[in-house]
């Protein structure tokens, strides 16, 4: 897969993230792989009672912003959690 396809697939569920990481252009799409992983991991916090609903809306907005950035081939970090680097 090329850089753009890998970036887009990374945002499509956790299975897409694994496929993009294993079969895609890791070096070219490293930014979006990292963003998708951070969004997914922070998305697990929606299970917290009360605050989880508000956090879930925030995560959906971050996911949409990340997906749009991947489609436009931009490296724009998402708000609040975008600066976290897991993949080096």
C-alpha positions as CSV (number, residue, x, y, z in Angstrom):
1,X,0.0,0.0,0.0
2,X,1.2,3.5,-0.7
3,X,1.4,6.3,2.0
4,X,-2.1,7.7,1.5
5,X,-3.8,4.4,1.5
6,X,-1.9,3.3,4.6
7,X,-2.8,6.5,6.4
8,X,-6.5,6.2,5.6
9,X,-6.7,2.5,6.5
10,X,-5.0,3.1,9.8
11,X,-8.1,5.1,11.0
12,X,-10.6,2.4,10.0
13,X,-11.0,0.3,13.2
14,X,-8.3,-1.4,15.1
15,X,-8.1,-4.2,12.5
16,X,-7.3,-1.5,9.9
17,X,-4.6,-0.1,12.2
18,X,-3.0,-3.6,12.4
19,X,-3.2,-4.1,8.6
20,X,-1.7,-0.7,7.9
21,X,1.1,-1.3,10.4
22,X,1.9,-4.8,9.0
23,X,1.3,-4.3,5.2
24,X,1.6,-0.6,4.6
25,X,4.2,2.0,4.0
26,X,5.2,2.4,7.7
27,X,7.9,5.1,7.2
28,X,5.7,7.3,5.0
29,X,2.6,7.0,7.1
30,X,4.2,6.8,10.5
31,X,2.6,10.1,11.7
32,X,-1.0,8.8,10.9
33,X,-0.2,5.3,12.3
34,X,0.8,7.0,15.6
35,X,-2.2,9.3,15.6
36,X,-4.6,6.5,14.9
37,X,-3.0,4.4,17.7
38,X,-3.2,7.2,20.2
39,X,-6.9,7.9,19.3
40,X,-7.7,4.2,19.7
41,X,-6.0,3.9,23.0
42,X,-7.5,7.0,24.5
43,X,-10.9,5.9,23.0
44,X,-10.8,3.0,25.6
45,X,-11.4,5.6,28.3
46,X,-15.1,6.0,27.2
47,X,-15.9,3.2,29.6
48,X,-15.5,5.6,32.5
49,X,-19.0,6.4,33.8
50,X,-20.4,9.9,33.2
51,X,-17.2,11.4,31.8
52,X,-16.9,8.7,29.2
53,X,-19.8,10.0,27.2
54,X,-18.2,13.5,26.8
55,X,-14.8,11.9,26.2
56,X,-16.4,9.6,23.5
57,X,-17.7,12.7,21.6
58,X,-14.2,14.2,21.8
59,X,-12.6,11.0,20.5
60,X,-15.1,10.8,17.6
61,X,-14.2,14.4,16.6
62,X,-10.5,13.6,16.8
63,X,-11.0,10.5,14.7
64,X,-12.8,12.5,12.0
65,X,-10.1,15.2,12.1
66,X,-7.4,12.6,11.7
67,X,-9.2,10.8,8.9
68,X,-9.7,14.1,7.0
69,X,-6.0,15.0,7.5
70,X,-5.0,11.5,6.2
71,X,-7.3,12.0,3.1
72,X,-5.8,15.4,2.4
73,X,-2.2,14.0,3.1
74,X,-1.6,16.6,5.8
75,X,0.3,15.9,9.1
76,X,-2.0,17.9,11.4
77,X,-2.1,16.6,15.0
78,X,-5.4,16.2,16.7
79,X,-6.2,18.5,19.7
80,X,-5.0,17.5,23.2
81,X,-3.7,14.0,22.5
82,X,-2.0,14.7,19.1
83,X,1.4,15.4,20.6
84,X,1.8,12.0,22.2
85,X,4.3,9.8,20.3
86,X,4.1,6.1,20.7
87,X,5.7,4.9,17.5
88,X,9.2,6.2,16.9
